[in-house]
Amino acid sequence: MWCLPGAVGMYGLSLGVSKIGDTLPAPVYALLSGLNAATVGIIALAAVQLAEKAITDKLTRILVFFGGVAGMLYTAVWYYPVLMVGAGTVTVVWDYRWLHRLFRPLWRGPRLSEQTEHPRATDSSSIAEITTIANENDVERPIHLRHTAGSGQQQLHSSAQEIRSSTFNSRLSRESSRIIPPNIQLNLLSWKTGIYIISSFLISFLIIMLLRSLLKFRPLGLSLFANLYLAGTIIFGGGPVVIPLLREYTVTEGWVSPRDFLLGLAIIQSFPGPNFNFAVYLGALAAVNASLPSIVGALIGFVGIFTPGLVIFTGIMGLWSVLRSKRWLLSLLRGINAGAVGLVFTAVYKLWQIGYVAGASGNGQPLGGDPWWVAVTAGSFVGGKWFGVSAPLAILCGGVLGLAWYGAVEA
């Protein structure tokens, strides 16, 4: 129910946008450019805030950076899911130190000879120092295995292993207690029911993707549903993460024009409800452009984008009591989250490149073409970051500044 008001509003917006002709009055393009510039600033702020939460160590910092850069360099329907899964795989491999074990003989040999010549005493102060380091690192890096520099001494190595195990387990216990208090038990579903729900979803996902790939002449309804079903499945974190995926799965396919996408993107920031409602707007426009009833496209967008998350969440409720203590799952989610946040920076770049709507063609051009739009974007970011300006107010100010630019430059 929380998403219905925004979904209805976005459907109404799609009906209005579908009636707009190919050419708009010049002030409207200036207004739209101002809205887009402010929206880019808001999304950039969201990317920074998400990164601050997702980055727990140097590895996740690298994954956020790599996800953003890799998303800019290449574009394909399958590419974003691969980036996120790859990021999750990297954190699992790193946290379980599989590569460390593989390459350990290469660097242990030279250091072993140095330690033989200059042995170090394993007194209580060394162990205390390791304990301090482990505890400090554990506070900053909550969800994966830790290590400290080895001394080559068996006693010190054993002590460090015990420290790492105890600190991780205590931290994991605190995290679990924070997520689900001890006096609350999620016994709504059994683990068997959870497995059944997840398995049924995976089968449906596989069938839809196979139909999407194998059918030579696919109806628009099936293609649209498959793309949004895929987007709803792989989106991790919600919010701005959905933007680059929806643009890739609708605008690139030719179902929605870049101008209409940017217009809806600017407006939805002022609407209640989640950004997933953007799929309702895009689905309705895609249906209208294919001479289908707009309500059909809106329903396809709504069901396609929301169903995967709701089904997966329901299934996980039955499995969470078993999965919550699995360190590999926590490591996997940590990496996927970092990769998804990197894609938000990709969205900032791609929207920046098409944010300025030229009056002659209606196509998007880089906002950097005019310093005014750079100032609007920066003002939106600064206002939201340090002065508590809400997203709707920032977008409204962006539209006003766009009209001011038209009055000063074009009029």
C-alpha positions as CSV (number, residue, x, y, z in Angstrom):
1,M,0.0,0.0,0.0
2,W,2.9,2.4,0.7
3,C,3.7,2.5,-3.0
4,L,0.2,3.0,-4.5
5,P,0.0,6.8,-4.1
6,G,3.3,7.4,-6.0
7,A,2.4,4.7,-8.6
8,V,-1.0,6.4,-9.3
9,G,0.8,9.7,-9.6
10,M,3.4,8.4,-12.0
11,Y,0.7,6.8,-14.1
12,G,-1.1,10.1,-14.3
13,L,2.1,11.8,-15.3
14,S,2.7,9.3,-18.0
15,L,-0.7,10.1,-19.5
16,G,0.2,13.8,-19.6
17,V,3.6,13.2,-21.0
18,S,2.3,10.9,-23.7
19,K,0.2,13.8,-25.0
20,I,3.2,16.1,-25.5
21,G,4.3,16.6,-29.0
22,D,7.8,16.1,-30.3
23,T,8.6,19.8,-30.1
24,L,8.1,21.9,-27.0
25,P,8.3,25.6,-26.4
26,A,11.8,26.8,-25.6
27,P,11.1,27.8,-22.0
28,V,10.0,24.2,-21.3
29,Y,13.4,22.9,-22.4
30,A,15.1,25.3,-20.1
31,L,12.8,24.2,-17.3
32,L,13.5,20.6,-18.0
33,S,17.2,21.2,-18.1
34,G,17.1,22.9,-14.7
35,L,15.1,20.1,-13.2
36,N,17.6,17.6,-14.6
37,A,20.6,19.5,-13.3
38,A,19.1,19.6,-9.8
39,T,18.2,15.9,-10.0
40,V,21.8,15.0,-10.9
41,G,23.0,16.8,-7.8
42,I,20.5,15.0,-5.6
43,I,21.5,11.6,-7.1
44,A,25.2,12.5,-6.6
45,L,24.5,13.2,-3.0
46,A,22.7,9.9,-2.6
47,A,25.7,8.1,-4.2
48,V,28.1,9.7,-1.7
49,Q,25.8,8.9,1.3
50,L,25.4,5.3,0.1
51,A,29.1,4.9,-0.4
52,E,29.8,6.1,3.1
53,K,27.6,3.3,4.4
54,A,28.8,0.6,2.0
55,I,32.5,1.2,2.4
56,T,33.8,-0.7,5.4
57,D,37.4,-1.2,4.3
58,K,39.8,-0.7,1.4
59,L,38.4,-3.6,-0.5
60,T,34.8,-2.3,-0.6
61,R,36.2,1.2,-1.4
62,I,37.9,-0.4,-4.5
63,L,34.7,-2.2,-5.4
64,V,32.7,0.9,-5.3
65,F,35.2,2.7,-7.5
66,F,35.5,-0.2,-9.9
67,G,31.7,-0.6,-10.1
68,G,31.3,3.0,-11.0
69,V,34.1,3.1,-13.6
70,A,33.2,-0.2,-15.2
71,G,29.6,0.9,-15.5
72,M,30.7,4.0,-17.4
73,L,33.0,2.1,-19.8
74,Y,30.5,-0.4,-21.1
75,T,26.8,-0.9,-21.4
76,A,24.7,-4.0,-21.9
77,V,21.6,-5.6,-20.5
78,W,23.6,-8.4,-18.8
79,Y,26.5,-6.2,-17.7
80,Y,25.2,-4.7,-14.5
81,P,24.2,-8.0,-12.9
82,V,27.6,-9.5,-13.8
83,L,29.3,-6.5,-12.1
84,M,27.4,-6.9,-8.9
85,V,27.8,-10.7,-8.7
86,G,31.5,-10.3,-9.5
87,A,31.9,-7.8,-6.6
88,G,30.2,-10.2,-4.2
89,T,32.5,-13.0,-5.4
90,V,35.5,-10.9,-4.8
91,T,34.6,-10.2,-1.2
92,V,34.0,-13.9,-0.5
93,V,37.4,-14.8,-2.0
94,W,39.1,-12.1,0.0
95,D,37.4,-12.6,3.3
96,Y,38.1,-16.4,3.2
97,R,41.7,-15.6,2.2
98,W,41.8,-18.2,-0.6
99,L,44.2,-16.1,-2.7
100,H,46.3,-15.5,0.4
101,R,46.8,-19.2,0.8
102,L,47.6,-19.6,-2.8
103,F,50.4,-17.0,-2.9
104,R,51.6,-17.3,0.7
105,P,54.6,-19.5,-0.3
106,L,55.8,-16.9,-2.7
107,W,56.2,-14.2,0.0
108,R,56.8,-16.3,3.1
109,G,60.2,-17.6,1.9
110,P,62.1,-14.3,2.0
111,R,60.5,-13.1,5.2
112,L,61.2,-16.4,6.9
113,S,64.9,-16.0,6.4
114,E,64.8,-12.5,7.8
115,Q,62.9,-13.7,10.9
116,T,65.5,-16.4,11.4
117,E,68.3,-13.8,11.5
118,H,66.3,-11.4,13.7
119,P,63.9,-13.3,15.9
120,R,61.3,-11.4,17.8
121,A,60.2,-12.2,21.3
122,T,56.7,-13.3,21.8
123,D,55.9,-11.6,25.1
124,S,52.6,-10.4,26.4
125,S,53.0,-6.9,25.1
126,S,53.1,-8.2,21.5
127,I,49.9,-10.2,22.0
128,A,48.3,-7.2,23.6
129,E,49.2,-5.0,20.6
130,I,47.7,-7.6,18.3
131,T,44.5,-7.6,20.4
132,T,44.3,-3.8,20.1
133,I,44.8,-3.8,16.4
134,A,42.2,-6.6,15.8
135,N,39.6,-4.9,18.0
136,E,40.1,-1.5,16.2
137,N,39.9,-3.1,12.8
138,D,36.9,-5.1,13.7
139,V,34.9,-1.9,14.6
140,E,35.5,-0.5,11.2
141,R,35.1,-3.7,9.2
142,P,32.2,-5.6,10.7
143,I,31.3,-8.4,8.3
144,H,34.3,-10.4,7.3
145,L,37.3,-12.2,8.5
146,R,40.3,-10.3,9.9
147,H,44.0,-10.9,9.9
148,T,47.0,-9.4,11.5
149,A,50.6,-9.5,10.5
150,G,52.2,-12.8,11.4
151,S,55.5,-13.1,13.2
152,G,56.5,-16.5,12.2
153,Q,56.1,-17.8,15.8
154,Q,53.6,-20.5,16.4
155,Q,52.4,-19.2,19.8
156,L,51.8,-15.7,18.4
157,H,50.0,-17.0,15.3
158,S,47.7,-19.1,17.5
159,S,46.9,-16.2,19.7
160,A,46.1,-14.0,16.7
161,Q,43.8,-16.7,15.3
162,E,41.9,-16.8,18.6
163,I,41.7,-13.1,18.7
164,R,40.3,-12.9,15.2
165,S,37.8,-15.6,15.9
166,S,36.5,-14.1,19.1
167,T,36.3,-10.6,17.8
168,F,34.4,-11.7,14.7
169,N,32.0,-13.8,16.6
170,S,31.3,-11.1,19.2
171,R,30.8,-8.6,16.4
172,L,28.5,-10.9,14.5
173,S,26.5,-11.5,17.7
174,R,26.1,-7.7,18.1
175,E,25.1,-7.3,14.5
176,S,22.5,-10.0,14.8
177,S,21.1,-8.6,18.0
178,R,20.8,-5.2,16.4
179,I,19.0,-6.5,13.3
180,I,16.6,-8.8,15.2
181,P,16.3,-8.3,19.0
182,P,16.4,-11.5,21.0
183,N,12.8,-11.2,22.2
184,I,11.5,-11.2,18.6
185,Q,11.4,-14.4,16.7
186,L,10.7,-14.6,13.0
187,N,8.8,-17.9,13.0
188,L,6.2,-16.8,10.4
189,L,7.6,-19.2,7.8
190,S,9.5,-22.4,8.1
191,W,12.7,-23.0,6.3
192,K,11.0,-25.5,4.0
193,T,8.5,-22.9,3.0
194,G,11.2,-20.4,2.4
195,I,13.1,-22.9,0.1
196,Y,9.9,-23.6,-1.8
197,I,9.2,-19.9,-2.4
198,I,12.8,-19.1,-3.5
199,S,12.9,-22.2,-5.7
200,S,9.6,-21.2,-7.4
201,F,10.8,-17.7,-8.0
202,L,14.1,-19.0,-9.5
203,I,12.2,-21.3,-11.8
204,S,9.9,-18.4,-13.0
205,F,12.9,-16.2,-13.5
206,L,14.6,-18.8,-15.6
207,I,11.5,-19.4,-17.7
208,I,11.0,-15.7,-18.4
209,M,14.6,-15.1,-19.3
210,L,14.6,-18.1,-21.6
211,L,11.5,-16.8,-23.4
212,R,13.1,-13.4,-23.7
213,S,16.3,-14.9,-25.2
214,L,14.8,-17.7,-27.5
215,L,11.8,-16.1,-29.0
216,K,12.7,-14.3,-32.2
217,F,9.5,-12.2,-32.4
218,R,8.7,-11.2,-28.8
219,P,5.6,-9.1,-28.1
220,L,6.4,-5.8,-26.4
221,G,4.5,-6.8,-23.2
222,L,6.8,-9.9,-22.7
223,S,10.0,-8.0,-23.5
224,L,9.0,-5.1,-21.1
225,F,8.0,-7.5,-18.3
226,A,11.2,-9.5,-18.8
227,N,13.4,-6.5,-18.6
228,L,11.7,-5.1,-15.5
229,Y,11.5,-8.5,-13.9
230,L,15.3,-8.7,-14.4
231,A,15.8,-5.2,-13.0
232,G,13.6,-6.0,-9.9
233,T,15.6,-9.1,-9.3
234,I,19.1,-7.7,-9.4
235,I,18.5,-4.3,-7.8
236,F,20.3,-4.3,-4.5
237,G,19.7,-1.4,-2.2
238,G,16.8,0.3,-4.0
239,G,16.6,4.0,-4.3
240,P,19.0,5.6,-6.9
241,V,20.4,2.1,-7.8
242,V,17.3,1.5,-9.9
243,I,18.0,4.5,-12.2
244,P,20.8,3.2,-14.4
245,L,19.1,-0.2,-14.8
246,L,15.7,1.3,-15.8
247,R,17.4,3.6,-18.3
248,E,19.3,0.7,-19.8
249,Y,16.3,-1.5,-20.0
250,T,13.8,1.0,-21.5
251,V,15.5,3.9,-23.2
252,T,18.3,1.9,-24.8
253,E,15.6,-0.5,-26.1
254,G,13.9,2.4,-27.9
255,W,10.7,2.2,-25.9
256,V,11.0,5.5,-24.1
257,S,12.7,8.7,-25.4
258,P,15.5,10.2,-23.4
259,R,13.5,13.4,-23.0
260,D,10.6,11.6,-21.4
261,F,12.9,9.6,-19.2
262,L,14.6,12.7,-17.9
263,L,11.2,14.4,-17.3
264,G,9.9,11.5,-15.3
265,L,13.1,11.2,-13.4
266,A,13.0,14.8,-12.3
267,I,9.4,14.6,-11.2
268,I,9.5,11.4,-9.3
269,Q,12.0,12.9,-6.9
270,S,9.1,15.0,-5.6
271,F,6.6,12.1,-5.4
272,P,5.9,9.9,-2.4
273,G,6.9,6.3,-2.4
274,P,9.9,4.4,-3.7
275,N,11.8,5.1,-6.9
276,F,10.5,1.8,-8.2
277,N,7.3,3.6,-9.1
278,F,9.4,5.0,-12.0
279,A,8.8,1.7,-13.7
280,V,5.0,2.4,-13.8
281,Y,5.7,5.6,-15.7
282,L,8.1,4.0,-18.1
283,G,5.9,1.0,-18.7
284,A,2.9,3.2,-19.5
285,L,4.9,5.3,-22.0
286,A,6.4,2.2,-23.6
287,A,2.9,0.8,-24.1
288,V,1.5,4.0,-25.6
289,N,4.5,4.2,-28.0
290,A,3.6,0.6,-29.1
291,S,-0.1,1.4,-29.5
292,L,-1.1,-0.6,-26.4
293,P,-3.3,0.6,-23.6
294,S,-1.3,2.7,-21.2
295,I,-2.8,0.9,-18.2
296,V,-1.5,-2.4,-19.5
297,G,2.1,-1.0,-19.6
298,A,1.7,0.5,-16.1
299,L,0.5,-2.8,-14.6
300,I,3.4,-4.6,-16.3
301,G,5.8,-2.1,-14.9
302,F,4.3,-2.3,-11.4
303,V,4.2,-6.1,-11.2
304,G,7.5,-6.6,-13.0
305,I,9.6,-4.3,-10.8
306,F,8.0,-5.1,-7.4
307,T,7.3,-8.8,-7.5
308,P,10.9,-10.1,-7.4
309,G,11.8,-8.2,-4.2
310,L,8.6,-9.1,-2.4
311,V,8.9,-12.8,-3.2
312,I,12.6,-13.0,-2.4
313,F,12.0,-11.1,0.9
314,T,9.1,-13.5,1.8
315,G,11.3,-16.5,1.1
316,I,14.3,-15.1,3.0
317,M,12.1,-14.7,6.1
318,G,11.8,-18.5,6.3
319,L,15.6,-19.0,5.8
320,W,17.0,-16.1,7.7
321,S,17.3,-17.9,11.0
322,V,19.6,-20.3,9.2
323,L,21.4,-17.9,6.9
324,R,22.0,-15.0,9.3
325,S,25.0,-16.8,10.9
326,K,26.7,-17.7,7.5
327,R,29.8,-15.6,7.1
328,W,30.0,-16.3,3.4
329,L,26.5,-14.8,2.9
330,L,27.5,-11.7,4.8
331,S,30.6,-11.4,2.7
332,L,28.7,-11.9,-0.5
333,L,26.1,-9.2,0.4
334,R,28.8,-6.8,1.4
335,G,30.4,-7.0,-2.1
336,I,27.1,-6.9,-4.0
337,N,26.2,-3.8,-2.0
338,A,29.5,-2.1,-2.9
339,G,29.1,-2.9,-6.5
340,A,25.5,-1.6,-6.6
341,V,26.6,1.6,-5.0
342,G,29.2,2.0,-7.7
343,L,26.5,1.8,-10.3
344,V,24.8,4.9,-8.7
345,F,27.9,6.9,-9.6
346,T,27.5,5.4,-13.1
347,A,24.0,6.8,-13.1
348,V,25.3,10.3,-12.1
349,Y,27.7,10.3,-15.0
350,K,25.2,9.1,-17.6
351,L,22.5,11.5,-16.5
352,W,25.1,14.3,-16.5
353,Q,25.9,13.4,-20.1
354,I,22.2,13.9,-21.2
355,G,20.9,16.4,-18.7
356,Y,20.8,19.5,-20.9
357,V,17.9,19.2,-23.3
358,A,18.5,21.2,-26.4
359,G,15.5,23.0,-27.9
360,A,16.3,22.2,-31.5
361,S,16.4,18.4,-31.3
362,G,15.1,17.6,-27.8
363,N,18.0,15.2,-27.3
364,G,20.1,15.3,-24.2
365,Q,23.5,16.9,-24.1
366,P,26.2,17.2,-21.3
367,L,25.3,19.6,-18.5
368,G,29.0,20.7,-18.6
369,G,28.3,22.6,-21.9
370,D,27.1,25.6,-19.9
371,P,28.5,26.6,-16.5
372,W,25.0,27.6,-15.4
373,W,23.9,23.9,-15.2
374,V,27.1,23.0,-13.4
375,A,26.2,25.6,-10.8
376,V,22.7,24.3,-10.4
377,T,23.9,20.8,-9.9
378,A,26.5,21.9,-7.4
379,G,23.9,24.0,-5.6
380,S,21.6,21.0,-5.3
381,F,24.3,18.9,-3.9
382,V,25.6,21.5,-1.4
383,G,22.1,22.4,-0.3
384,G,21.1,18.8,0.4
385,K,24.5,17.9,2.0
386,W,25.1,20.8,4.4
387,F,21.9,22.9,4.6
388,G,19.2,20.2,4.8
389,V,17.4,21.2,1.6
390,S,14.9,18.5,0.7
391,A,14.9,16.9,-2.7
392,P,11.5,18.4,-3.8
393,L,12.6,21.9,-2.9
394,A,16.0,21.4,-4.6
395,I,14.3,20.3,-7.8
396,L,11.8,23.2,-7.7
397,C,14.7,25.6,-7.3
398,G,16.4,23.9,-10.2
399,G,13.4,24.5,-12.4
400,V,13.2,28.1,-11.4
401,L,16.9,28.6,-12.2
402,G,16.3,27.0,-15.5
403,L,13.7,29.5,-16.4
404,A,16.0,32.3,-15.1
405,W,18.7,31.0,-17.5
406,Y,16.2,31.2,-20.4
407,G,15.2,34.7,-19.5
408,A,18.8,35.9,-19.2
409,V,20.3,34.0,-22.2
410,E,17.7,33.0,-24.7
411,A,14.9,35.4,-24.4
